[in-house]
Structure formats: structure tokens, C-alpha cells
């Protein structure tokens, strides 16, 4: 069941209220799961049950995505502010240095929490920020195209497309290497989450220039795994090699046959990588 936590974050105008939706399941050492831009906490459903058998899992809708409201006016949707909001969320939920796993934008945020020494381990799946300017331009273009498609298609058309493997590939083939494995209901839900993502534009705008890349530096003092799908069409796999150069102490793992959101493409492998890192 989805719950909501409320807290404040600092801004240029003083403390501002923020609300974040999350789901909590399982038992054991706490593990926070962070999705990518345009997605929602349901992205983790393929691995949540396996993880919850060994960890207390807290899957989060980032501000402006899923059912979490966008950050208040005047509060930037940049990685520093989002990381501060996540730190406040952990404090509100009584999580003392949890493990964290994130995908794409969530991977970048997971690394930033590690850099701030707020977590016990970091698993970053295709984390954002290790791109060249040309690669960033390409990735943002692909994401904007997906967003335009989600906004343009009437809901009945989305539902009809999701019923067939070809339609699911058309809707989600950019992020999944094996879109046919995603259920029709899940594809509809994530397409609607993309079109309803109130934080999409502001968060993507924060990725221009140095706003993201200034956060991609070494993380010390905690175990770090960077995992990259061999068929990632958004953030190309060579960016994983750059991440390893920036963070020489990190473990770099290849996810064969996986796309940008690998939890759906190979749930067993992704769960094992996360559990090994947070063990």
C-alpha cells in the first residue's frame, strides 16, 4: 500500500514543504529504491518481492513523478535538492543510513547520497551524468520523444497498444530490451505516469550544463556497484567505463541483454547484484 511522508527542504526562500509517496515491504536491513526520470516506483515491481525476502524495501516516487507532487515553486529539481529531499525522507521514516539502489536519475541520486555518507551501500543501474555532451543531447531527445508520445496518445489507444507485444515495444522499447515481458497493465501505468509526470520538464532542464555532471565524482567509504545493461539505448554502455574511471573503487557489472531499465529485462540478475552489494 502506498503511503506519504511529509517534511521540509531548505530553499532560497526558507524551509518549504515536500511530500513523497513510497511503499514499504519486507524485513531486514532497509533498502531504498529510486526510479529514473519519467518513471515511478512500479518500475521496481519485477524485483521487489525477491528483495523483500531479505531486505526491508522502501520504493519511492521521486518528487514530481508517480503520485508524489512536484517540488514547490522556487525549489529547483536538481540532484542536490533531490538528494536533500531524500535525506529528509529517510530521516522522517527513521532510516539510519539505509542501502540504496537507483536507476538512471535514481542511480545518480544514489551515488550522491553515498558521497554524502548517508547510506551503507550504493547500487547504481545505468546512472545519469557520465555522458559526453553529444550523448546527453541524444538521451534527452529520446526521453522527450517518449514524453511527447505519451502526451499525444489517447488513453484508449495506449490501452489497445499495450495488449500486444508489438504495441508494448512501441510504447516502451526505448527503455526495455525485452518490452514483451512487461505486462499490459504495467505498460499502461508507466505510460500514464510519464504523461502525468509534473516534475519531468524541470528535472530534465536541470540536467543541462553542469547541473548533473558536477555530481559524478568518486564515492568513498561505502561499497558501490555500477551496473549497465549491454542493450541500453538511452545511456550507452560505454558510459559505465567512464563511471569506473571516476570511481575506481566501484565494482562495474555488465548486465547482458538488458536495456536502460534492467529490472524488467532480467529481474533475477538485477536482484542478485543489489543483494550482493548490500550484503
Protein Blocks (a to p, Z undefined) as FASTA:
>chain_A
ZZddddddddfkopaddddddddededjdddddddehiafklmmmmmmmmmmmpccdddd
dehiajbccddehiacbfklmmmmmmmmmmmnopahiadddehjlmmmmmmmmmnopafb
dcdehiahiacfklmmmmmmmmmmmmmmmmmpcfklmmmmmmpmklmmmmmmmmpmblml
pcfklmmmmmmmmmmmmklmmmmmmmgcjllmmmmccdehiacdddddfkbckbgfklmm
mmmmmmmmbccdddehiafblmlmmmmlmmmmmmmmmZZ
